[in-house]
Amino acid sequence: MTNALLAKTINHSVVHKFANMLMKHSYGILNHCDYKIHTSKLEGVNNKIKVIKRKAYGFHDERYFSLKIIQAFAN
């Protein structure tokens, strides 16, 4: 993040604020460059489970609910 350090030499408060933000989040930014993992698949799984839960409203059997989740992801 040498550019952020270079930006700190500029005498402008907005540039300083932006450089500080880059320095604070540098670990996550660089990790995203190394490992391109997105949360879209996880959000899809959570959404599918919520739909199953909505359809199973009124059934109080946890085992049945677990089997429906396993069945949904068996493909």
C-alpha positions in Angstrom: 0.0 0.0 0.0 2.8 2.4 -0.9 0.3 4.5 -2.9 -1.6 5.2 0.3 1.6 6.3 2.0 2.4 8.5 -1.0 -1.2 10.0 -0.8 -0.5 11.0 2.8 2.2 13.4 1.5 -0.5 15.4 -0.3 -1.8 18.3 1.8 -5.5 17.6 1.4 -7.9 16.3 4.1 -10.1 14.2 1.8 -7.0 12.4 0.3 -5.7 11.8 3.8 -9.1 10.3 4.8 -9.2 8.0 1.8 -5.5 6.9 2.3 -6.4 6.1 6.0 -9.4 4.0 4.8 -7.2 2.1 2.4 -4.6 1.4 5.0 -7.3 0.2 7.5 -8.8 -2.2 5.0 -5.6 -3.2 3.2 -5.7 -6.8 4.6 -9.2 -7.5 3.2 -8.5 -5.8 -0.1 -5.3 -7.8 -0.6 -7.0 -11.1 0.5 -9.7 -10.5 -2.1 -7.1 -10.2 -4.8 -5.5 -13.5 -3.7 -8.7 -15.5 -3.0 -11.6 -14.6 -5.2 -14.3 -16.0 -3.0 -17.7 -14.4 -3.1 -20.6 -14.8 -0.8 -23.2 -15.3 -3.5 -23.2 -19.1 -3.2 -23.6 -18.8 0.6 -26.5 -16.3 0.2 -28.1 -18.7 -2.3 -27.9 -21.6 0.2 -29.4 -19.4 3.0 -32.2 -18.2 0.7 -33.0 -21.8 -0.3 -33.2 -22.9 3.4 -35.4 -19.9 4.2 -37.8 -20.9 1.4 -37.9 -24.5 2.7 -38.6 -23.1 6.2 -41.4 -21.0 4.9 -43.0 -23.9 3.1 -42.7 -26.1 6.2 -44.5 -23.7 8.4 -46.6 -25.6 10.9 -44.4 -28.8 10.9 -42.6 -29.1 14.2 -40.4 -32.1 13.3 -36.8 -30.9 13.1 -35.7 -34.2 11.6 -38.2 -33.7 8.7 -36.9 -30.2 8.2 -33.3 -31.5 8.1 -34.2 -34.1 5.5 -35.9 -31.5 3.3 -32.7 -29.4 3.4 -30.5 -32.4 2.5 -32.9 -33.3 -0.3 -32.8 -29.8 -1.7 -29.0 -29.9 -2.0 -28.7 -33.5 -3.1 -28.5 -32.5 -6.8 
